[in-house]
């Protein structure tokens, strides 16, 4: 086994132990930070501070292009629901890469741009800031991002649960992103980790979120309390969900991974007033392309 493969095996094992234990290392009271746990994000280990890459767990060399997938696996469907009695503002970003070595091949680039993905201007370090999260272009030559924002009305008892407009209506095909980031790059923004919120007492990167309760006061549901994010899974300090390597078995997807051709159902819970940091305020259900539930809600 080469030294590179040996490191990958060791890293994968460390992540399996940390995530498979349900975050016990992080929660046990030991002086071990969740962001010190080895994790494949952008094909490298993630530590506090540096920007995180766009390549999902698995590494660049093993990750296929979207053009390698059959048509029914080149998109996902996302549903956003609001069970809260408060109005909810939301902001998420679908992100991927294009150009030579990127996830999006030239044949699919126009499909992404027609949907609403835009080519991002990058810093000299090949990064783009979305709030407190600096995204690194670690493959390809272009960073593509589609910003999705809107407002969900409050739930009225006895009526159907409000569902977001397209493309988060569950029936709109979203060109497959490799990362779904919570937040935006607006300024000022309710979603940034440093923005004052009535129910958030910290300003670290995991205090960023994609959903804000608006009911008299402003309460941001942080990524730490949003099921399945890298922050919530205690894998790294990134307010993101990531695509599972399409070459790997879907049913073995880790807590923070969604699937090619699958469905994501995001539900904002009625917990605007909840101060229990152990309770999720936002949950997700992840299904594969056949509608089989891979991740159940953790309410």
N, C-alpha and C positions, 0 to 999 in steps of 0.2 A: 504493500500500500504506500502510495506517495505521501510525503509530509503534508501536502495540501489536503488530500483525501482524509488523512488521519485527523487533521484539525477539524475538517467538516464533520467527521464521525463523532469526535469528542464534543463539538459544539452542539450537534443535534441531540446527543445523549444528555448533555447538561440542560438543554431547553426542555427535553421530554420530562426529565426529573422535576424541573421547576414548575412547568405548567401542569404536568400530570398530578403533581401533589396539590393542585388547587391553590398555589401561591402560599403554601405553608412556610416556605423559607422566609418569604417577605413578612408574613403575619405573625411569625412565632415570637417576635421580640428580639431576635438576633440582630446584630449590627450588620445586616446585609441588605444593600439597596436592591430593589427590583431591577434597576438599570445596570447593575453590575453583573446580572445573570447573562451568560452568553446567549445571543440570539441572532439568527440570520435575518437581517433587514438590510437590503442593499448589498447582499453578498458579503457582509463583514459584520464584526461584532459591534454592538451599539454601546456607547458609554455616554455619560452625561456631557452635554455641551455640543459635540459635533453635529452637523446636520445629518438627517437620516435620508437614505437613498430611496428610490422609487421601486427598485427591483424587490419583489416579495421574497419571503424565505425560500431558499433553494439555491440561490446563486445565479449569476448571469449565464454561466456556461451551460446550465441544464434547463434554462427556462425557454419555452418555445415562443415563437411569434404568434400573434393572433391569427395570421394567415395559415398557420399549421393546423388550426382547429376547424371542425366542420361548422357550417353556418349557424346551426342551432346552439353552438357553444361560444359564439363570438359576441354575445350580448348577455346582460342580466336584466331582471325586472326588480324594481324596488318599490315597496309600498311604505308610506309614512302615515301613521295613525296618531290621533291625539285622544287619549282617555282622560286627560286632565280637564278640570273645570276652569282652568285658566287658558287664555289665549297663548299660543306658542309661536315664537319666531324661530326660523331654522335657517341654517347655512351649512352646506356641505360642499366638498369639492371632489369631483372625479378626476383622478390624475393618472397619467401613464407617460410612456416615452415613444418617440418616433425617430425616423432616420436610421442610418446604418447601425445595426446592432440593437435597435430599439424594439419594443414590444409590437408597435404598430408598423406593419410593412407598408410600402408605398401604395399597394393596391387598396389598402383600407384607410389610408390617411384622409381622403376626402369624406369618407363616411363619418369619421370622428369630427372633422371640422364642420360638416353640415349639421351634425347634432348640436354643436355648441362648444366643443373643445376649442381652445385657443392656444397658439404657440406663445409660451411665456418668455418674457425678457429675464435673463439671468444675470447674476453678479459675476464678477471676475472669477469667483470660486465655484461657478456653475451651480448656484443655489437660488432658490426663490422662497421668500418668506410668506407664509400664510398665517398671519397672526404671530404667535410665539413659536411656530413650527417651521424651521428652515428645511426645505426639501432639496435634496441633492440630486442632480442629474447624474446618475451613475451608470447609465447605459444609453446608447443611441446618441443623437445629436440635437434632439428637440424635446423639451418638456411640454406636454399637452395637459391643459386643465379646463374643466367645465364647472363653473360656479353655479350652484343651485340654491336659491334663496326664496323665502316666502313666509306666509303667515297661515297658521292653522287656527280656525275658530275654536273657542272653548266647547267642550262636550256638554250637551244638554241632556239631563237625565230623561230617559224614555225615548230618546232619538238615536239614530245611528251614529256610530263613532265617526267623527270627521276624518277624511282622507285628503292628503295633499293633492294639488293639481299636478298634471304631467310636468316632468317625467317621473314623479314619485307617486304615481297613481296605481302602480302595480301592473299596468297593461302597456306601458311604453317601453320599448326595447332600448336599453342603454348600451352603447358600444362599450365593450368590456374594459373597465379600468383596472390597473394593477394596485391602486391605492384609493381608498375613500377616506378623505381627511375631514375632520370635524372642525368647522370654523370658516373663516374667510380672510381676505387680505384688504378689506375695507378699513378706512381710518376716518373717524373713530369707529369702533365696532363693539357690540354687546358681547361678542363671542370670544374675544381675546382673553388670554389668561390674566392680564394685568388690569382688565376693566373691572371696576367696582361692581359687586353683586351682593345682594342682601343675604345670600345663603352660602357664599364662598369666602373662606377666610384666608386662603393662600393665593399666591400668584405664580406658582411654578407651572411648567408647561402642561402638566396634566389637569390644571384648572381651566384650560381652554375646553370649549365644548361646542356642539353644533345646534343646541336647542336651549331656548330661553323662555321661561315662564314669564308672562306679563299679566300681572293681576295686582294693581296698586303699586307694588314694588317689583323690581327686576330680580329674578332668580335664575342663574345659569346652571343648567344640568352639565356638570363637568364631564370630561372624558373618563375620569376615574370612576364616575357613577353611571357610565354608559356601557352596557354589557358588551364584551367582546373586543373593545379597543385594546391596543397594546398597553395603554395605561391600566385599564381595568383588569387585564389578564396578568398584570405585574410582570410583563416581559421587557418593556422599555418605556421611556418617557416620551411617547408619541401618541397624539390624539388621532389614531388611525385604525381602520380595518384594512386588511390586506388580502389580496387574491392568493388562493392556494395554487401552487404550481400545477398547471393543467395536466401534466404528465403523471401526477401522483394520484393515489386512490382517494376519491372524494369522501368516503365514509370515515376516513382517518383524519379529517380536517381538524386542525387545532382550534382552540377557543376563539382566536382572533381572525380566522380565515373564512372568507366566503368563496363561492365556487363558480367556475365558468358555466354559463348557460343556466344558472340557478336563479332562485328567488331570495330576496331579503325583505323581511317584514319588520319594520322598525316601529315600536310603540312607545310614545311618551306617556308615562304613568302619572296618576294623580298624586304627585308627591312634591308639589311646589313648596309645601311647608315642612317637609321631612328634613330633619337635621341629623339623621342617622347615616353616617358616612358609609356604613356597610350595606345600605340599601341602594339598589340600582334605581335611578329615576327614569332611565331609558333602557329598554330591552330590545333584543332582536331575535328573530327566528330565521334560520338559514336552511334553505332547501336545495337539493341538487336539481339537475335538469328534469328529472322525472317526478319532482314534487315530494321526494322523500326527505323528511326532516332530519337534518344533520346536527344542528344546534337548536335546542329548545330554549324558550324564554326562561330567564332566571329572575323572577320577580321578587 
